[in-house]
């Protein structure tokens, strides 16, 4: 009898739609059944519309300092403009009757809004329903945001890998050209001169000896060309003695004073040392070409399980947000991200530029390799 009376009372109060508690229960069940974020948010908007008998229910997600609509019920409505947060805790979305902020552990993640039909207003029970639903939605929006961030990271990672592959192809073609135009030409010339010396041995021994002396010099030039190519692929000094020594050698060749601070830096995996070495060289080359600096500094330090690097100068600087990044910085980012690291650029016009890079390093490998 009590259940029948309750159903009659609910029908009188809510009509044919579900009670607020049924709405919350349905919401929990539907979220549990959904795995993709593109299913969760539309279901949330539909449940909100059904529970409040709203003409329009919307779910908004925070993106930086804005709210952007992520789902709506009904779905055939135009896309509204983003809403500025401006640090407000009680925001108001234009053209909606009520907006409720969705938070998770104090962080603003989004909002729920409803718009009633003309002449209707939200009842106290519907107001409480929106508050309760916003409370439940906090964890949902947090997970949706994490999923979106992960997908964005995957997109960036794919693009980064494609750029690395393209860069490797370019380097391979460059190496082929250098071998063809450099060492190969030297070796071809040596072969020709060897044939000439062989002919001169019987006809003109003195001229043959002069040709052999020339062949020695040609062979030395071919060896030097091959050594230069090998240094470009992986510097022998870096392989033998590590980052500090290899960087000191490069600093001595620079056109401005460069200090290297690398106390306590030992040996690391080959790919880590190579990535940081070439990133630092790229940064130093940019300083010498564009910064108009009087000096520069490279600082390396171990921070727990991460290796941190700074390349700083006192040059003219630039506005980071409005200056387009060149291929050099893009290549640096790709090298570091391939190792799970990152790159930050800080610069102020007239006050120089600082590049900060970090990469994870293995404590086991560090202990095993020791310092050098």
C-alpha positions in Angstrom: 0.0 0.0 0.0 2.9 2.4 0.9 4.6 1.7 -2.5 1.3 2.4 -4.4 0.7 5.6 -2.4 4.3 6.6 -3.1 3.9 6.0 -6.9 0.7 8.0 -6.9 2.4 10.8 -5.0 5.4 10.8 -7.4 3.1 10.9 -10.4 1.3 13.9 -8.9 4.6 15.7 -8.2 6.7 14.7 -11.2 4.2 13.6 -13.8 5.5 10.7 -16.0 9.2 11.5 -15.6 11.4 9.8 -13.1 11.9 11.0 -9.5 15.2 12.7 -8.6 16.4 9.6 -6.9 15.6 7.4 -9.9 17.5 10.0 -12.0 20.6 9.7 -9.9 20.3 5.9 -9.9 20.0 5.8 -13.7 22.9 8.1 -14.0 25.2 5.9 -11.9 24.1 2.8 -13.8 24.6 4.4 -17.2 28.0 5.7 -16.3 29.0 2.3 -15.1 27.9 0.8 -18.5 29.8 3.5 -20.5 33.5 3.2 -21.3 34.0 6.0 -23.9 33.9 9.7 -23.0 31.8 10.4 -26.1 29.1 8.2 -24.6 29.2 9.4 -20.9 28.6 13.1 -21.5 25.6 12.8 -23.8 24.0 10.3 -21.3 24.7 12.8 -18.5 22.9 15.6 -20.5 20.0 13.3 -21.3 19.6 12.2 -17.7 19.7 15.9 -16.6 17.0 16.8 -19.1 14.8 14.0 -18.1 15.1 14.7 -14.4 14.3 18.4 -14.6 11.9 18.3 -17.5 14.1 21.0 -19.1 13.8 22.2 -22.6 17.6 22.1 -22.9 20.2 20.5 -20.7 23.9 21.0 -21.3 27.3 19.6 -20.0 30.2 22.0 -20.2 33.9 21.1 -19.9 36.7 23.5 -18.8 39.4 24.2 -21.4 42.0 26.6 -19.9 40.1 29.7 -18.9 36.9 28.8 -20.8 34.0 26.5 -20.6 33.1 24.7 -23.9 29.9 22.7 -24.4 30.6 19.0 -24.6 27.1 17.6 -24.8 23.5 18.6 -24.9 20.0 17.2 -24.8 18.3 17.4 -27.2 21.3 17.1 -29.5 19.9 19.1 -32.4 20.8 22.5 -31.0 23.4 25.0 -32.3 26.8 25.1 -30.7 27.1 28.1 -28.3 30.2 30.2 -27.9 32.7 29.4 -25.2 32.0 31.0 -21.8 34.9 32.8 -20.0 35.6 31.7 -16.4 37.4 34.8 -15.3 38.2 33.0 -12.0 34.6 33.1 -10.9 33.3 30.4 -8.6 29.6 31.0 -9.3 29.5 31.3 -13.1 26.5 32.1 -15.2 26.1 30.6 -18.6 24.1 33.0 -20.9 20.6 32.0 -21.9 20.3 29.2 -19.3 18.0 29.3 -16.2 20.6 27.7 -13.9 24.3 26.9 -14.0 26.0 24.6 -11.5 29.8 24.3 -11.3 31.2 20.8 -11.3 34.3 20.3 -9.2 36.6 17.5 -8.2 38.8 18.0 -5.1 38.3 21.7 -5.4 39.3 22.0 -9.0 36.7 23.5 -11.4 36.2 20.9 -14.2 33.0 22.1 -15.9 29.3 23.0 -15.4 25.8 21.7 -15.8 23.1 24.0 -17.1 19.4 23.7 -17.8 16.9 25.9 -19.6 13.2 25.5 -18.8 10.3 26.1 -21.1 8.9 29.6 -21.2 6.9 30.3 -18.1 8.3 27.4 -16.1 10.9 27.6 -13.3 13.0 25.1 -11.4 11.4 23.6 -8.3 13.3 23.2 -5.1 13.5 19.4 -5.7 14.9 20.1 -9.2 17.5 22.5 -7.8 18.6 19.8 -5.3 18.7 17.3 -8.2 21.1 19.5 -10.2 23.3 20.0 -7.1 23.4 16.2 -6.4 24.1 15.4 -10.0 26.9 18.0 -10.2 28.4 16.4 -7.1 28.4 12.9 -8.8 29.6 14.3 -12.1 32.9 15.6 -10.7 34.8 12.3 -11.0 33.2 11.6 -14.4 34.5 14.9 -15.8 37.9 14.4 -14.2 38.2 11.0 -16.0 36.9 12.5 -19.3 39.5 15.3 -19.0 42.3 12.8 -18.3 41.2 10.7 -21.3 41.2 13.8 -23.6 44.6 14.8 -22.4 45.9 11.2 -23.0 44.4 11.2 -26.5 46.1 14.6 -27.2 49.4 13.3 -26.0 49.0 10.3 -28.3 48.3 12.5 -31.2 51.4 14.6 -30.3 53.5 11.4 -29.9 52.5 10.1 -33.3 53.3 13.5 -34.9 56.6 13.5 -33.1 57.5 10.0 -34.3 56.6 11.0 -37.8 58.9 14.0 -37.6 61.7 11.8 -36.2 61.3 9.3 -39.0 61.4 12.1 -41.6 64.5 13.6 -39.9 66.2 10.2 -39.9 65.4 9.9 -43.6 66.8 13.3 -44.3 70.0 12.5 -42.3 70.4 9.2 -44.1 70.1 10.9 -47.5 72.5 13.6 -46.3 75.0 10.9 -45.3 74.6 9.2 -48.6 75.3 12.5 -50.4 78.4 13.2 -48.2 79.7 9.7 -48.8 79.1 10.0 -52.6 80.5 13.5 -52.9 83.3 13.2 -50.3 84.9 9.9 -49.4 83.8 8.1 -52.5 85.3 10.7 -54.8 88.5 10.5 -52.9 88.6 6.7 -53.2 87.8 6.9 -56.9 90.7 9.4 -57.4 93.0 7.1 -55.4 92.1 4.2 -57.6 92.8 6.1 -60.8 96.1 7.4 -59.5 97.1 3.9 -58.5 96.6 2.7 -62.1 98.6 5.7 -63.3 101.4 4.9 -60.8 101.4 1.3 -62.0 102.0 2.4 -65.6 104.7 4.9 -64.6 106.7 2.3 -62.6 108.4 1.0 -65.8 108.4 4.2 -67.9 109.2 6.9 -65.4 110.0 5.6 -61.9 110.7 9.1 -60.5 107.3 10.3 -61.6 105.7 7.1 -60.2 107.3 7.9 -56.8 105.8 11.4 -56.9 102.4 9.9 -57.7 102.7 7.5 -54.7 103.5 10.5 -52.4 100.3 12.2 -53.7 98.4 9.0 -53.1 99.4 9.1 -49.5 98.1 12.6 -49.1 94.9 11.6 -50.9 94.4 8.7 -48.5 94.9 11.0 -45.5 92.2 13.3 -46.9 89.8 10.4 -47.4 90.4 9.2 -43.8 89.8 12.7 -42.5 86.5 13.0 -44.5 85.4 9.6 -43.0 86.3 10.7 -39.5 84.3 13.9 -39.9 81.3 11.9 -41.0 81.7 9.5 -38.0 81.9 12.5 -35.6 78.6 13.8 -37.1 76.9 10.4 -36.5 78.1 9.9 -32.9 81.1 11.9 -31.5 83.9 9.5 -30.4 84.7 11.8 -27.4 81.1 11.5 -26.2 81.2 7.7 -26.5 84.6 7.5 -24.7 84.4 10.2 -22.0 80.8 11.3 -21.6 78.8 14.5 -21.7 81.0 17.0 -19.7 84.2 16.3 -21.7 82.4 16.3 -25.1 80.7 19.6 -24.2 83.9 21.2 -23.0 85.5 20.3 -26.4 82.6 22.0 -28.3 82.7 25.0 -26.0 86.4 25.6 -26.9 85.3 25.9 -30.6 82.6 28.5 -30.0 82.7 32.1 -31.1 81.8 33.4 -27.6 82.7 32.3 -24.0 80.7 29.3 -22.9 80.9 27.8 -19.3 80.0 24.2 -18.7 78.8 23.3 -15.2 78.5 19.5 -14.8 79.6 18.6 -11.3 78.5 15.1 -10.3 77.5 14.1 -13.9 78.6 10.6 -14.7 77.7 8.2 -17.5 74.2 7.6 -18.8 72.7 5.4 -21.5 73.9 6.1 -25.0 70.6 7.4 -26.3 70.2 9.7 -23.4 73.7 11.2 -23.8 73.3 11.6 -27.5 69.9 13.3 -27.2 71.1 15.8 -24.7 74.4 16.4 -26.5 72.8 17.2 -29.8 70.1 19.3 -28.1 72.7 21.4 -26.3 74.7 21.8 -29.5 71.5 23.0 -31.3 70.9 25.5 -28.5 74.5 26.8 -28.6 74.4 27.1 -32.4 71.2 29.2 -32.1 72.8 31.4 -29.6 75.8 32.0 -31.8 73.7 32.7 -34.9 70.8 34.7 -33.5 71.1 35.8 -29.9 73.8 38.5 -30.2 75.0 37.3 -26.8 78.3 38.0 -25.0 78.4 34.7 -23.1 76.4 31.5 -22.5 76.3 28.8 -19.9 75.4 25.1 -19.9 74.3 23.6 -16.6 73.7 19.9 -16.0 72.5 18.4 -12.7 71.0 15.2 -11.4 67.6 15.6 -9.8 66.6 12.2 -8.3 65.6 10.1 -11.3 65.8 12.9 -13.8 68.7 14.6 -15.6 68.1 18.4 -16.0 69.9 20.7 -18.4 69.9 24.5 -18.9 71.3 26.4 -21.8 71.2 30.1 -21.0 72.5 33.3 -22.7 72.5 37.1 -22.1 71.4 37.9 -25.6 68.6 40.0 -27.0 65.8 37.5 -26.2 62.4 37.3 -27.8 58.7 37.0 -27.0 58.0 33.3 -26.7 54.3 33.4 -27.3 54.4 35.3 -30.5 57.6 33.9 -32.1 57.3 30.9 -34.4 59.4 27.9 -33.4 62.0 26.8 -36.0 63.0 23.3 -37.0 65.8 23.4 -34.4 63.5 23.6 -31.4 61.1 21.2 -32.9 63.9 18.6 -33.4 65.0 19.2 -29.8 61.5 18.6 -28.5 61.1 15.4 -30.6 64.5 14.0 -29.4 63.5 14.6 -25.7 59.9 13.4 -26.0 61.1 10.2 -27.5 62.9 9.6 -24.2 60.0 10.7 -22.1 61.5 14.1 -21.5 60.4 17.7 -22.1 61.7 21.1 -23.2 60.8 24.5 -21.9 61.8 27.9 -23.4 61.9 31.0 -21.3 62.9 34.4 -22.8 62.4 38.1 -22.3 63.4 40.7 -24.8 66.7 42.3 -23.7 67.2 39.7 -21.0 68.4 36.6 -22.8 66.9 33.2 -23.2 67.0 29.9 -21.2 66.3 26.5 -22.5 65.4 23.9 -19.8 65.4 20.2 -20.7 64.8 17.1 -18.5 64.9 13.4 -19.3 64.3 10.4 -17.0 67.4 8.3 -16.2 67.7 4.9 -14.8 69.1 4.7 -11.3 70.3 1.2 -11.9 72.2 2.2 -15.0 73.7 5.2 -13.2 74.9 3.0 -10.4 76.3 0.4 -12.7 78.1 2.9 -15.0 79.6 5.1 -12.3 81.2 8.4 -13.1 83.9 9.3 -15.5 
